[in-house]
């Protein structure tokens, strides 16, 4: 069969690549065309558009890039028609994907959604579009099954979280080799900095994350470089040789870290699954933040706290993200009772998410329902 997959961000590229691998196992004759990135292409998808050309962060950034977004929508529709897939598979990226889903459904294409739009966080009314335009939904967070099924009478399949698969299938360097290859101190504990994957957010986050470095001279701070950004982009943040940087090795970095400062998003869950205590950070464009604050209905912004339904890791958001607050919270997770409590709660989190096999289960259901 023919599958058309649309992902618009780095995390979607990761999960899309594992889905492609699973689809090819389930359906050896599968033809796959996709919007995604290097990982999806490497897994065997024919790349129609790279997510680097599509990722715009915040309300103002989206408004400024509206002409490009509309060109991408038009191109996507034409490309789907030309490819004529048996099923169109959407991965997160709701602003773009729900528009394409409406068109695809109206034009007789079967529509599947893998990794639900976060309508439980904002604009819950989008459930009407999902019910109308999506033939089958595969969710990855345990509370989403009740949210859709019980609250909105829209049955969905809970397949487990694909990050568990991604981590299990990623080869990691041993500690000694990793430190040696990246010129890291062999003895100092590592504080990992995960500032995001988009230029705007990295620029906002790294300065404040690095502002606490002087308070922790017995630790080394290491920036996790995103695959979507060039090495040159990070040079101004390296402060000569006093800050370290590794490119496209986030999982190995987390594996060998003692604590982490993490921009809100998928990375908060990745950090938890590696068992690394963290402080969650977020600071956005002021206008974008004011708009978001009025439409997002959640008590927390990190996936760790959302899944557990309580504060497991500290979140420093907007005006609370200061050098003083960050220094205080980082001190608490380097050693002491708060660190031990977080590590215990991480074990409970893993139990809630289930085990490996999300990609395989989703692929099997997609093939069966196509």
C-alpha positions, -999 to +999 in steps of 0.1 A: +000+000+000+009+037-003+013+059+028+017+097+029+030+109+063+031+145+075+054+156+104+065+191+109+090+191+137+122+173+150+102+151+174+077+142+146+107+132+124+119+109+152+086+092+158+078+092+120+111+074+113+102+046+138+067+044+123+081+041+088+104+012+100+074-005+116+052+000+085+078-015+063+079-046+086+041-048+086+037-041+049+070-051+030+056-036-002+049-002+014+055+030-006+060+059+017+062+096+009+066+121+037+070+156+051+096+152+078+133+152+081+166+133+078+155+104+101+123+097+081+142+098+049+169+075+062+141+051+074+129+048+038+105+076+033+106+097+001+109+132+014+085+158-001+094+187+022+118+191+051+104+203+085+132+229+086+112+248+060+080+247+081+087+251+118+075+285+130+073+291+167+047+314+184+017+334+172+038+363+159+062+341+140+032+323+124+016+355+113+048+368+097+052+336+077+016+332+066+024+334+028+049+306+032+025+285+052-002+289+025+022+279-002+031+248+018-005+239+022-012+242-015+019+222-024+009+195+001-025+190-014-012+188-049+015+164-038-010+141-021-032+140-052-002+131-074+010+104-050-026+091-044-020+072-011-042+046+004-039+065+037-027+099+049-010+097+083-007+129+104+019+132+132+011+160+157+017+195+140-020+203+144-022+238+128-010+225+095-023+189+097-059+196+106-062+218+075-048+191+053-070+165+070-102+184+061-092+186+025-080+150+024-113+137+039-133+157+014-113+143-014-118+107-004-085+099+012-084+077+044-071+098+073-052+085+103-037+106+131-007+093+151+002+115+182-029+135+188-031+173+186-030+186+221-066+198+222-068+188+259-044+218+264-062+245+243-090+250+218-109+219+228-135+227+203-112+212+176-127+179+186-155+186+161-129+188+132-112+156+144-145+137+146-154+149+111-120+145+094-100+117+111-109+081+105-087+067+132-066+082+160-036+066+178-028+084+211+004+081+231-005+096+265-026+075+289-051+102+298-059+109+262-079+077+259-104+089+285-103+125+272-114+114+237-135+083+245-153+092+277-155+130+275-160+133+237-174+099+227-147+095+201-130+061+204-092+062+200-064+036+203-038+041+231-006+026+217+019+037+243+046+063+240+071+060+211+099+077+230+103+044+248+110+027+215+132+056+203+154+054+234+156+017+233+167+016+197+193+044+198+229+033+202+246+052+230+283+058+236+298+047+269+307+075+294+345+074+288+343+075+250+316+102+250+336+125+273+368+119+254+354+125+219+337+157+230+366+171+251+346+169+283+362+167+318+365+131+327+355+137+364+331+167+366+294+158+367+275+171+337+246+195+337+228+191+304+212+221+287+184+213+264+173+247+250+149+235+223+152+230+185+141+263+170+163+294+167+139+317+185+135+295+216+172+286+218+182+322+217+157+330+245+166+301+267+204+296+265+215+329+280+194+324+312+204+287+314+241+297+312+237+325+337+239+300+366+271+283+354+293+304+378+273+291+408+283+255+400+321+254+394+323+217+403+300+208+373+304+212+336+276+226+315+270+209+281+246+222+255+226+196+235+227+208+199+196+203+178+199+185+144+179+213+129+205+240+138+240+244+125+271+242+147+279+279+139+246+289+154+258+278+189+293+294+188+282+327+204+269+308+234+301+288+241+319+316+260+353+306+246+360+271+260+341+275+292+309+259+279+308+226+261+285+216+232+276+183+215+258+181+182+229+156+176+239+134+206+211+144+231+204+108+242+240+100+250+244+133+268+213+126+289+225+091+297+257+105+312+243+136+329+237+143+366+210+169+361+194+190+333+178+223+325+152+216+298+130+238+277+094+226+279+084+201+253+091+165+244+126+169+259+111+170+294+098+135+289+130+122+273+150+135+302+126+118+327+129+085+308+166+086+312+162+092+349+178+127+350+164+152+375+155+184+357+142+220+360+118+228+332+122+263+317+101+283+293+102+320+282+085+330+250+077+362+231+058+384+255+028+389+232+027+352+222+029+342+259+000+366+268-022+350+241-012+315+250-019+321+287-055+330+278-062+299+257-042+272+274-062+256+302-035+233+318-020+235+353+014+224+339+034+228+308+057+198+310+047+163+299+061+148+330+038+168+353+008+165+329+010+127+328+014+124+365-013+150+373+009+168+398+042+186+401+071+161+398+096+186+383+098+223+389+086+246+361+100+281+358+078+299+333+082+334+318+089+360+346+097+331+370+126+321+348+154+342+365+190+334+373+181+335+411+153+310+408+172+287+384+202+286+407+179+277+437+160+250+419+191+235+402+208+233+437+178+212+449+181+185+423+219+181+423+217+164+457+192+160+485+156+148+492+141+166+462+164+147+438+155+114+454+118+121+452+120+130+415+138+097+408+111+078+426+084+096+407+101+089+374+097+051+380+059+056+385+059+077+353+074+048+332+048+024+346+020+047+334+035+049+299+037+012+294+065-007+277+080-008+242+061-014+210+042+018+204+055+022+168+048-015+160+012-014+174+004+019+156+017+005+123-003-027+127-035-008+134-029+016+105-024-013+080-054-032+094-076-001+091-064+012+057 
